[in-house]
């Protein structure tokens, strides 16, 4: 039986949360934004020790709506140097990979082995609150009021941002621990730098277009993962400001890179350039309906508005329910023909109508997708928004990108995200450019742009927009302000904040394991992989109770929990995926118990992501394209594992019967085939998966 097969949900840090708590508490009460918060420290890394997680139950948190996020509170608590001696190799025997193993825990779930150390103190010192001028110039501020020294010398207006409430949940312990990773990386580069040699025998994992063997680094031993990538286009090669929570410029995390792995490459009849998906999307025909004269039916707007705030805003959290009626009145007075308010209202109607039809993959081909009439009308207004540099203009482009993601048009969505990013950068260069009543909105638009750009960069070799450079200066969402009586829906922030934290963790995985500067041996990877898995566990345990999904093997009724659980297993898979490559490269590598255990964790996470393929429909509004490529990636991994004797044995320990694996793969092939009409890149993915399954069965039977 797998570690998670009995279906229990992990306990909280104190061990008091029952398995049914999160399942029963999902939608029985509102999810107020004021009860959940996540900290994201600056990218400076400092040593820390193990500690208990920062889970706060919703009832114990402050009831007031949280104002803008204050980064200074975290900076202070992240500065205290901690002894590196408590790294993974020096922990007591009863601690494994940073997670304490409790008696009789093996049959519970993948997170039961966790750290339960107590006594970690978080210093409450706060860094000096810098004025806006010093923030924008990256200068040290002396904090003098009413005017600091630099502003006095420049004759500039000295404005101090009001400190927000210190946020206690989410990412604190996860991100504080990164300093130890950096130290381990530096040690590994020194220790293993002389053990690598060049080879032209292994497939190139370049993010560029060339498929040569140049710049590949291969060790001679069997204990090594064989690929380090090179190449690619973009604007930088090193993380901005040493921030490892951003997507690297060059990486090998994309789905089609697996087609160059041993055994898996035998599943296709020809090699595929990893950039082929981008090329297909670039050659795609535009939406012809956007050239038609829009004709809008306003007879059912209330239902679509209600649907948007009930089903869509949870993913994007970028429309203020307290000011919506005001926006709608302005749009109505303009006849929905001009102004950002008209554009926003039309896009909300488009997304709301789309949400009522379920997954777009189940809509009859050649039928106009729901919401298209409203989107076409909004599209006619976008040229006016293109030349405007207001927060509302940025919001228009973000919502338009959201609808294009729904239509499974990732490259068009990326183009609009780039425009959004440009407007945001212009506004954020001088904080006074953002009106006080729109600061919260600008922060939410910023995080949306960063999240979805990272999703696209994970699969496509696109230029970075540069918006990540402002991450340190942008606060986390803290709650929209407005008249409660005017609200048309809830301002639900919990999922959005959880997704910010998880996306940053996914970016760190790409940066530390799959970038061109990452390590090459399983030995050097071990402490980093253990650390990243520990951070994933901490992320889960810091979720508010209504979001903490159970680890049952059944589908969940709540779409938010469903999406978070799928994202959790996708992250866990890519954390441990290098160990699968090590075994595919050399079957003897599995004789190492730590390698075998890591392969088990990777394959278990892959199976958990694939065993209920229809569950992915819950996230099809924002994530269909990204989720489809994640499914393809995990399926190729499982296919390759069935062709390896040792990995096949591990797979059989995770499912009740050998035929279960074949059924899971068959369900995936059929599901991705349904997506093929939505996008040329998904059409190719469907062809690859279908051919791979035919060749896999031929391999196993012959």
N, C-alpha and C positions, 0 to 999 in steps of 0.2 A: 504494500500500500504506500502511496506517495505521502510525503510529509504533510500535504494539505488535503488529503482525500477524505478526511472525516467531516470536513465542512465547518469546523469551529472557526470563529473569527478570533483574531488575536486579542488578548487582554490589553488593557491599558497599562501604563507604566506601573501602576500600583497593583495590577493584577485583579481588578475588581469588575471589569467590564464583562458582562455575560455575552455568550455567542449570539444570542438573539437580539441584543440591544440595538445594534446598528441596523439590522434587517427590519425590525418593527418600528424604528423611530424615523424612517426615511421621510415620509411625507405626512406624518400625523400632526405636525405643527409647522408654522412658518419658519423659514430659515433666515433670521434677521442678519443683515450685514454687520451689525454692530457687535456681534459676538465672536467673530473669527478674524484673526489677523496673522500675518506671516512676516517675519523679518528677513530682509535681504541685506547682509552687510556689504561693505565696500569690498572690492576685489583684493585688498591687502590680506595676506594670509599670515596667521599666527598660530603657534603651537597651542594645543589644548589637550585636556585629558578626557577620558571617557566620562559620560554622565548620563543621568536619567533624561528621558525625553521631556519635551515641553508641552505635553498635551494639556489643554485646558478644556473642560467641559463647557458647553454653551451656557449653562446656568451660572457658572462661576465667573464669567467674564463681565466686563463693564456693560451696563445697559445703554449708555449714551452712544450715539452714533460717532464713530471714530473720525476725527478730522484728518487732514493730510498727514501722510506718513513722514516721520522724522528720522532721518538716517543717523543723526548725531548720537541718539541713544544707543544704537548698536555699535557705532564706532568705539564708544567708550568701553563697552563690555568685550570688544574683540581685541583690545590692545594688550591685555594682561598676558605676558609670556608664560607658557606652561611647559613642563619638562617633557622632552621627546622620549624619555625612557619608557613611557607607557604606550609605546607603539605595539603593533600586533604581535611581533615576535617576542616581546617581553611580558605578555599577559600571562596570568596564571593558566594552568592546564585546563581549568574548567571553563575558560572563555575561548570561544572560537570565532574568529573573524569579527571581533568586537561585539559579539552577541553571546550572552551567558546562556549556557545550556541547562535548562531545568530538568529535573528527573521526569522520565516518562513523557517527554515532549515530542518524540519523533513522529507521532501520528496526528499532529494537530494542524500545522500550516507552516509555510516557508519562513514565517517571521517569529516562530516561537523561541528560537535561540536568540536572545537579545541581551543587551547590556542592562544590568540592573544596579550598577554601582550607584551609591548615594554619596552625598556630601560634596557635590560639585558646586562651588560657589561662583556666581556670576557677578563680577564687580559692577557696581552701580555708577562708577565714574562716567561722566559725560564729556565728550570732546567739546571744545568751544564752538558755539554756534556761529558759523561764518555768515557774513552778510552776502547778499546776492551778487554784488560786484566781485568779491573775492572768490565766490563759488564759480562764477563764469570764467574768471581768469586763472582758476586753479592755484590761487595764491593763499598763503597762510594769513588768516585774519586774526587781529589781536583782540577782537571782540569788544572794543571800546564803544560805548554808547554815549551820546546818540550817533557818533560818527567815528568809524575806525580810522586808523592811521592812513591806509591806502586811499580811502575815499576822500580824506582830508587833503591829501597830496594831489589827487586827481580833480578835486572840486566836484566829485560825483555825489549823487543822492545815495545815502547809505540806508539800505532797507534790510532788516533782519526778518527772515522767515519765522513765523510763529511756530514754536515747537509743538509737535503733535504728541499724542499719548504714546508712550512706549509700548510697542507691540510685543507680546510674549509668546505667540504660537508660531508654528511653521518651521522656518528654515534656520533658526539660530544655531543649534548644535550641529546640524548638517553642514553649514557653511563655515562655522568656526574651525571645524576639524581639518579644513583643507590645507592649513599650513604644514601639517604633518605629511600630507601627500607630497607637497612641494619638496620638503626635505628628503623624503624617500626617493622622489624622482631624481633629485640632484645626486644622491648617493648612488642610485642605480646607473645613471649616465657615466659616473666615474668608474664604477665597478665593472660595468659590462661594455664600456666603450671600446675596449680593445679586443673583444671577443666576436665582433661582427665582421663578416666578409661580404664582398659583392658576388652576386650570382645572376646568371641570365637564364636559369632553368625554371624559375618559378613564374607564374603569371603576374603581369604588372597590374597593380591595383590603382593606377594613376587616376586622379580626378580630371585629368586633361584628356585630350583626344588621342594622344599617342598610345600605342600598345607595345612599345619596346620594353626591353628588360633593363633599361638604364636606371641607375639610382636605386635599384632594389637592394636592400640589405638583408643578407641571409647568414645566420650562424651555421656552424658545422654540426652541432649536436642535435639530438632528437628532441630535446626539451625546449625547442624554440618555435614560436609562431613565425611564419615565413615571410610575411609581407609588410613592408614599409613603403608608403606611397610617395609620389612626387608629381609635380606638374599642376596645371590648372591656372585659371585667370582670376583676377580680383584686385583689390586695392591694398591688401596687406598680407603679410605672412605670419605675423606674430599676434597674439591676443592683445587687444587694446588695453593699455595700462596694466598688463599682466593679469587681466581678468580671464580666468579659465572657465567662466560660466557663459561664454559665448561660443557660437559655432566656429570651428576652425576653418581657415581658408581652404585647406586641402585635407580631405579625410576619405576613409574607405568604409563609411557606415551605410552607404546607399545600397538598396536592394540588389541591383544588378552586379555589384562587386562580388557577390557570392558565386556568380557564374564562372569565376576564375579560380575558385577553390578546387583542390583535388577531389575527385569523384563527382562533385557537383558539376564541374565543367563537362563531364561525360554525358550529362543529361540533355545537352543541347547540341545540335548538329553543326553549329558555327559559333565563333566568338562574337560577343556583343560589346561594342564600345559603351562604357557606362554613360556616355553623354547622349546616347541614342534617344532616350526619353525626352530630353530637352529639345533635341532636333525635331522630333515629331510634333511636340507642342508648338514650336516656332513656326512650323509649316502648316499649322492647322487653319482651316477656314474660319473667318470671323463670324459672329452672330449676325445673320442677315436681317433678323427682325428688328435690329436696332436702327435700321435705315428707314423703317416705316413710320408713318405718322401715328403717334400714340393715340389710342382710344381707351379711356379709363372709365371703368364702371365703379362708381362710388356708393353703390346701394348696400354693400355688405361690409363696410369699413370697420364697424365696431367689432365684428367677429374676428377680423384679421388683426386688429390692434390688440385685442385680448389674447389672441393666439401668440402674437409676438412676445408679449411680456410674460406669458406663461411658459412658452416652449423655446424661445430663441434667445431672449436677452440673458438667460442664464449662462450661455456660452460666451457672449461678448461683453455683457455688462456695460454697454456704451450709450444707452439711451436713458435719460433721466425720467423716471415715471412721475416725478413731482412737477416738472415743467412741461410735460407732454401736451397738456391741454392748451397751454399758451402757444406752443409751436403749431398745434393743429389749427388754432384760430387764425394765426398769421397766414398759414398756408391756404386756408379756406378763403381768407380775404383776398389773397393773390390769385385765386382760381387755380392753384397748384401749377402755375405757369412760370413762376420766378422766385428767386430767393433760396437761401439754404434751407429754410424751414420747409418749403414745399418739397425740396429734394429729399430731405430726411423723412418726411411723412410718407412719401411715395415708396421709399426703400423699406420702411418699416412694414407697409402694407404688402410689399412683394415678399418679404421674408415671412411675414405672418401667414399669408395664404399658402406659401410653400410648405410651411411646417405642418399644415393640416392634412397634407397628402402623404405623409410618411417618407420613406426613402425614395429618392429620385430614380434609383435603380429599378423600382417596380412600376414606374410609369410607362405606358405604352410608347414604344419608339415612334418618332415623328410627330407625336402629340406635343403641343406647346407646353413647356413646363409651367406649373402654377406660379403665379406672381410675375410672369414675364411682361404682362401689359403695364404693370406699375413700374417695373424696372426700366422698360423702354421709355416711359414718360420721364422717369428720373434721369435716364441717360441723356435725354435732350437738354437737361438743365446742367449737366456736369461741366460743359465747356465754360460756363460762367463761374463755376466753382474752381476750375483749374487755375484761373488767374487771380483768385482770391487767396489770401494768406491768413484767414481767420481759423479759429478752432472749429467752428461749424463747417467750414469748407473741408477741413481734414476729416471731420466726422462723416461728411457725405461720401468721401472717397473710401473710407473704411467700410461703411455699410454697403457700398457698391461692390467692394472686394468680397465682402461676406456673401453676397448673392452669387457672385461668380464662383466662389468656392462651392456653393450649393450646386451650381451648374456643372461642376467638375471641369473648370477652366482655370487651372493653376497659374498659367503664365499671364493671362489677362489679369487675374487677381494680383499677381506680383507687380505688374505695371502700376496698378492703382495703389498698392501698398507703398511703392517707391514714391509716388506723388504725395501720399500721406506722410511718409517719412521726411520728405523735403520740407513740407510745410511745418512739421513739428520741429525740425532742427532750426528753422528760421525763427520760430516762436521761442524756443528754449534757449537760444543764444543770449537772449536778454529776458529774464523772467518777467520784467515789467510789461512785456508785450502781451502776456496772457492776463486777461481780466480776472480779478479775484473770484468772481462767480463762475468762471469757466476753468479754474485750475484743476478741480477734481475731474472734469470731463477730459481735459488735455492729458492727464495722467493715465486715464483708462484707454484713451486712443493710443497713447504711446505704448503701453504694455501689449495691447492687441497687435500693433504693428510689429513689435519685437517678437512676440510669440509666433505669429504666422510667417514672418520672414525666416525664423529659425526652422520651422517645419519644412519650408520649401528648400532651404539650404541643406537640409539633411538628405535630400534626394536629388536636387538639381544643382549643377555647377553654375550658380548665378553670382553676379557682382553683389558685394555687400553694400547696403544702402548707407551705412555710416551712422544710423540712428542709435546704435548700441553705445556710441561714445558718450551719450548723455545719460546713461543708466544711473550713474552715481548721483545725478542732480534731480532725478525724478522720483517722487514719492510713490508709495503703494496706494491704491484706492482706499478711501476711508469712509465712504458713504456720501451719497448725493444729499444736498440740502434742498428744502422746498416745503411747501404746504402739504401736510399729510392728507388733508381733505381733498387735495387736487390729484393725489396719486392714482394712477390707473393700473398699477401692479406693484409687486414687491421689488425692492432693490436688492437682489440676491447676489452677494459677492463671494460666497464661500467657495464655489467651484472655481471661479476666476482666480482667486488668490492661490488655491491649491495647484492650479495649472501653471501659474507663474513659477512656483517653487519647483514643480516637477520638470518643467521645460528647462530651467536652469541646470537641474541635475542631469538631464539628458544631454545638454550641451557640454557639461563637464565630462561625461562619458566619452563623447566624441573627441573632446580635446585631449583627454589623458590616455585613451586607448587606441583611437582610430586616426589621429592626426599624423602628419609626416614626421613629427618629432617624438612620437610615443615609443614606448619600449618594445623590444622584439622577443623577449623570452618569457615563458610562463613563470619562471622564477622571479623575474623582476616585476611582472604584472601582479603577482599574488597579493602583496600588501595594498596595492592601489585598488584592485578588484574588491578585496575585503572591505576597504574603506568606503567605496562607492555603494556596495551592497548595504553596508551599515547605514549610510545616509538615506538610502531608499527606505529602509525599515523605519528610520526616524521620521521620514516624510509621512509614511502611513500612520504612525502612532501619533503624529501631531494633527491629524485631520480631526475636525469636529465630529462628534458622534454620529450625526445624521449622514455624514459623508463616508464614514469608515465602513467600507464594503466588507461583507463576510467572505471567507475563502471556501465557500461551498462549491461543489462541482455543478451546480444548477444555475440557470439563467436568473438574473435579478430583475424585479419589476421596476426598479427606479433607474431611469436613464443616466442620471448623473453618477450614481455608484457604478453602473455598468461601464461607462466610459472611463472612469478613474481606474477601475480594476483592469481593464484592457490596457490602459497606458502603463499601469504598474508592471504587468507581465511583459509588455514590450520592452520597458526599460531594463528589467531583470535579465531578459534574454540577451540584449546587446552587451550588458556588463560581462556576462560569462561566455559570450560567443567565441572569443579567441581560443578557448580551450577545445572547442569542437574542431577548429581549424588545426590545432596542434595534433589531435588524434587522427584526423583525416590525412594529415601530412605524414604521420608516423604512428602506426597502430600501437607501437610499444609505449607511447607516451601515457596511455591509459593505465599502465602498471603503477604509476605514481598515484597514491590514494587521493592527494589533493586535486590532481587533474581529473580523476574519475568523479569525485564529489562535485567539482565545478561543472563538469559535463552534465551530470544529473540535474543540477539546478537550472542549467540553461535549457535542456530539453523539456524539463517539467514546465518551465515558464512558457515555452513555445507551444506545448500541447494545451496548456490552460488558455492560451490566447486563441487557439484554433478550434477547440472542441465544440463550441457553440457558435458557429459562424454567423448565424442570424443575429447574435447579440451586438454585432458591429453596427447594425442599423441604428442603434440608439445615438450614435455620434455621426451619422451621415450628413446632417446639416452642416457642421463645420469641417468634418474630418474624412469624408468619403475617400478622396484621392490619397491623402496621406495614410489613412488606415488600410487601403487596398494594397499599397506598396509594402506596408509593414506585414500584412498577411502573406504576400508573395515571398518576402524575405524569410519569414519563419517557416513557411512551407518548404522552400528550397533547403533550409537547414535540416528539417525533419527528413526530407527525401534523402539527402546525403547521409544522414545518420542511419537510415535503414540499410544502406549499402556497406556500412562498416560493421564487422562482427561485434566488436566491443560496444559500440554506440547503439547498435540494434538491441543488444541485451539490456542496456539501460532503458531504452524506449519501452521494451516489453514489461519492465517493472513498473511503468507509469500508467499502463492501460490494462483493462481486464482481459483483453484477448488480442491476438495478433491482427485479426481482421479490423479491429478498431482503428488502427493507424491507417489502413487502406481506406476506410470509410471517411475518416477525417480529411484525408487528402482529396478524395473524390468530391466531398462537399465543397472544399475550397475551389477546386477546378470549376465546378458548376457555378459557384457564386461569382468568381472573377469573370467567368464568361458572360454573366449578366451585366457586368460593368463595362464590357468591351465597347458597347455602343456609345458610352458617355465620353470617351476620351481616347485619342490615338495612342497615348502612352499606356493606358490600361488595356487597350486592344492588343498591343504587343505583349504586355505582361500576361494576358490570358493565353496567347499563343505559346509563350515560353513555358508556362506552368503545364499546359495541356501536353506539349511535346515531352516535357521532362517526366511527366507521369507515365507516358507510354514507354519511354526508354528505361525508366526505373523498373517497371514491371518486367520488361524484357531482360534487364540485367539480373534481377532476382530469380527469374525462371530459368535463365541459361547458365 
